[in-house]
Every structure is written in structure tokens, then in C-alpha cells.
Amino acid sequence: MARRIRRVETIVWPAALKRRWHAAARAAWPREHYGILLGRRIDATSAAVIEEIWSPPDVAEHATDAWIAPRAEWMAEAAHIAEDEGWRVLGDIHTHPYREHEYSHMLPPDRTMSEGDVRYWAEGALVGITVVWSYRGRLRASTWFCRAPGEVAMMEWRSNARICPKR
């Protein structure tokens, strides 16, 4: 039985946090980068507010240009940080790095979840995928959010700290 497409969900991701994450993702290129999304949900709605992206200090030791190997202790540490701040772990975010010769206008950089991403999270967790690619000697970054495991969900993010009313 096919799943129905869910309504558009709002993800509040402050612009300063987005800039900081994209800068860290570009700095890690051509290796993958990883962070755990910490924040809150607004009441019983599906809106998520990302308050922080926590990247483990040893993330580079567990990353290559093709994959990242999240460690159980990272999630435990993130859960402690979230609890101390009154937040919760919303999910994670990681990069898919591309060199200029690895994509074209016919085959653009891929933002989809890998099989490993689908297996890692319980249904409903927020997963961010940031594509970092080299174009004409400059690194660019773009992020897409989805829900695990592979659920078709249309999402909308806002670069501000307010929850916008539903349209």
C-alpha cells in the first residue's frame, strides 16, 4: 500500500545556524561532515525548530568522501546536551560531497537518503542532507530535509526564528 504524501511541514532553521552549518560542511569538503539536530517541536504540530547542530569533535576521524560512520556515543552526548538545554534530538544532518567531475546538468548532485540513512533512523526522524559541490572553483552548499525511513514528505524550511501560520 502506497503512503500518502503528507502536508507541507515547517522546519524553522535560523539563518545564522544555516550559514554556520554550510561553512562547516564546505570546510570538511571533500569529506563528509555530520551533525545532530537539536531543537524542539511546537505543540502537537509537525513544525520543528532547529536550535543547534552539534557536530562531534572527532567527526573527521570517522568520515571519508563517500560515507560517514556515526558513533553511538555521539548520540548519547547529543541527548545529554539536548536535555540540559530543554531540547530533544530531532534527527541528524550530513553531507554528500561532490567534485566537479562527479556530476553534470544531466546528473546533478544527489540529495536523496542512502540505504544506510534509511536504516539508521526510526520512522519520523528528521534527516538533513547537505550537498556540497565544487562549481567553477567555488564550493556551494544546499540542504534538503526529509523524514526517515524514506517516507515521501514535502517539507518547507524557513530561515527565521518564528513559526509562520499555516496557509
N, C-alpha and C positions, 0 to 999 in steps of 0.2 A: 504494500500500500504506500503510495507516494505521500510525502509530507506536504502540507500546505505551506505556502510562503507566509511567514509571519509579518505583522505590520512593521513599519519602519520603527526602529528603536533609536533612541537618542543616547549618544555617548558624549559626555562632556569631557573634553580634553583641553585644558588651558593651553593657550598659545605658547607661553614660556616653557611649559613642560614638553610640548611637541618640539620646539626648537632645540631644547637640551637633548632630547632623545635622538633626533635626527643628527645632531652634531656628534654624539657618541657613536651612532651607527656608521657615519661616514669615517670617523676616526678608526674604527675597527676594520673597515674595508681593506682588503678583500676577504677577510674572515667574517664569519657570522658573529652577531652580537645578540645578547639575551637580557631580558629584564622581566621582572614580575610586577604585574599591575596591581597596585594597592589603591583602595578607594572605598566607595560606598554606593549603595543603591538608594534611590529615592522612593520611600514608602514601598508600596507593593507594585509600583510600576516597573517597567522594564528599563528605565533610564539608569545609566551607570555614570558615576562621576569618578574619573581617574584623578586621584590626588597626588600620586607618586609612582614613578617607575624605578624599582630597586634593582640594580644590577650587581650581582655578586662580585667581590673584588678579584676573585680568581677565574672569572668567566673566560678570559682569553686562553687559559690553560686547557679548556675543555671545548674549544671551538676550532673548526677548520673552515676552509672556503666552501665546504659542501654540507656541513651539519654542525649542530651544537648538541652536547650531551648534558642535559640538565641533571643536577645532583639533588638527591633527596634532602640533603642538609640545607640547600638553598631555599627550598620551600618552607622548611621549618624556621629558618631565620626570618624569612619574609612574613610568616604568620606571626612571629613574635613582634616584629616591627609594626605590623598592621594592628595587632591587639593593643600595643602601647599607645597608638595614635587614635584608637577608636574606629579603625577602618576594618576592612576584610580583604582577603586575597580575591581579586576578581578574575584572574587568569594570568596569561603571560604574553609577551611580545618578543619576536625575534626577527632577524634579518634574513633576506635572501640576497646575497651579494652577486653582482654580475659585472664581468669585464666587457668592454665594448664589443669584442668579437663573439660574445656568447648570446647575443640577441639581435633582432632586426625589426623593421617595421612589420614584417610578416609574423614574427615570433617575439613579441615583447616580453620584458621581464615578468616572471610568474609570481603572482601574489596568493596563489591557492595553497591550502593546507596540504602538507605531505601526509603519507600514511602514518608516520611517526607522530605527527601533530594530532591526528585523529585519535590515535590510541592513548596518548598521554593524558588527555583531559576528560573529565566526566562531562556528560551532556549539559549544555548550558553555560559552560565556562567561556569567558571572553578570550579570544585569541587575536592578537595583532600580528600582522606580517608587514614588515617594512622592506620594500625593495630598495636596494642601494645599487645604483648603476653608474658607470663611467660613460659620459657622453661628451665628446669633443674636449677631452682632457679635464672635465669638471665632474665632480661627484654630485649626484642628485639622490634624493630620498623621497619616498612616498609610502604612506601607511594605509592599510585596509584592515578593518576589523570584521570578524565573523564569530559564530558560535560553534563550539565543539559539540559533537563529533561530526563534522562535515554537513551540518544542517544548513539548508538554504535559508539564509536570513538576510534581509535587506537592512543595512544599518546606515545611520547618518551621524556624523560627528560634528561637534560644534567647538570652535576654538574660543570658548569663553567660559566663564565660571557660573553661568546661570542656566537653569533648566528652562528651555523655551516651551511655551504652551503647545499642546498638540494642535495640529492644523485640522 
